[in-house]
Amino acid sequence: MSSGVALPTLDLVAPSVAFPQPLPAADVYAVPHTGAAQLGDAASEASTQMSEAVAHGLREAGEAAVEVLGALSGALLAGRAAMLTTRVLASAAVRAAEEQRCLERQEELSAAAAEQWQAAAYAVARANARRTALLARCARDTGAPGDGGPSRPDLPPPLDPVGRPLGEVRAELARLEEALRRAEERRTAWEVARLTAVLDGAAEGDDAWRRLVADRREAMVRRHTASRTAEAERDEAGPGEPPRPTADATADPEAVRALGADILAALDPAAASATVELAVGAVGRAVGRAALDPARARRHLVEARKFVQDANRTARRRRADEEWAAAQLDFLTRRAPEDTEALDEAPDAVGPLRRLLAEGVPLSPGERRTVELRVSERMAHLEALYVQAQCAHALSELAERFGGPADASRPEGQDLRLDWTPDGWGPDHWLRATLVGGTLRFATMYRGGPGERGPRERALDDARCAEAQERLAEFTAVARELGLTVDLRIEQTEGARSGLPGEDGAVVLAPMPACSGRPHVHESPPDHRPAPRYRTVGDERR
């Protein structure tokens, strides 16, 4: 094999990958291979620093609790969480809680460390987003009945899982979720009190109506709180529809009054006051018409039910938008560690997100597209860094298992270049991998310039090409352990490419006679090179 191309596909995110430190550009005048392993130098930056503490493969379930989340892995998981639906995040939260219960019961888990970390990271993103949105709503609201407004919830700080073991993150997550549950329940009770004050005011002096409303107040809190659990969101179980008026249910004024109270009790506690007043007015007209015109009373109840449905839909959408905005804001404002390259800022996306949370101003369609674009751009950048890190780590794993020097550099125009001289190949042959725009190219190299090779040199080239195919099969297996699928395609199967280890500049492929016993596969034209791609396997994107 003289050359091949692969498209690394990002599957599960390995937990312990750190942000890469900037690699030095390749030096044209640097001394090439000396025979000593150089993974302690350049490839150490591309492996130890780029893929810090990644194990030889994904650790199985029990060991996941001690795995520490790397900064790059954490940023990638936060980005994926920002792009997922509420239902998927809720499913992950349910799964993370069940995995913790299994460990507490000392039951065996089938999930690998990466899968457990993914569920936990998604649950953290969900909890942090709800925390941010809840605090923003409380900061906006004033004028609570009797006390001037809701008090600010006393919540733990947002949870950052980076640099912490999984068991510790799960414990902190459980505490945050319990604090959120209590705060949201108090918030819902305050909203229900505000809502029922409006309902009471609609029937001044009507004690029977007030009793009906009071009887339903506690049920409103319970119903709304139950609809906000991870299990309910996973199953898409909403708070329930308001009752539907029927001819039998509107036979007498007391039945109309009770049905009207049930319809209004189905209101979302955060429903807009203007729509609530419309629904209350429709119920009042139904009660007033009940004795004389039951059919018209029923029509008014149907109208009230529609107002309630519209108000609930708007309130749920506003709440979902706030939590979505909180997740996007968290991802877009994350910073890389100080000793690494800074991430691009996105003020055109961050500004509207902050305004939505602070003032309740919804995003315009154009602003939403900008946010989604900036999130996608940052995700693409992080995925590219991750692929670089794991490709470098896969090479270092091969060097460790089979011996021989290896190093990494970043020549101009390349994301990463990896050179490895397998044990027994030196000093005249080595393997080279170059990563450019998401495409990973491999080549079997020989030391020297292009030109005619003698029979002995060609025979040795052939032997190295045959060995290279075995080494690349091992590379794809190691990469798979690290969360990458490498779809290798052989472009040419004869000869080797000329060059110098560590050189900067283009690599020239000299015309070679076909190697005996192996088919010739022509190199793909440049125009048909595959486009870079990183995709998420098994995740539901927004």
Disulfide bonds with the S-S distance in Angstrom:
none
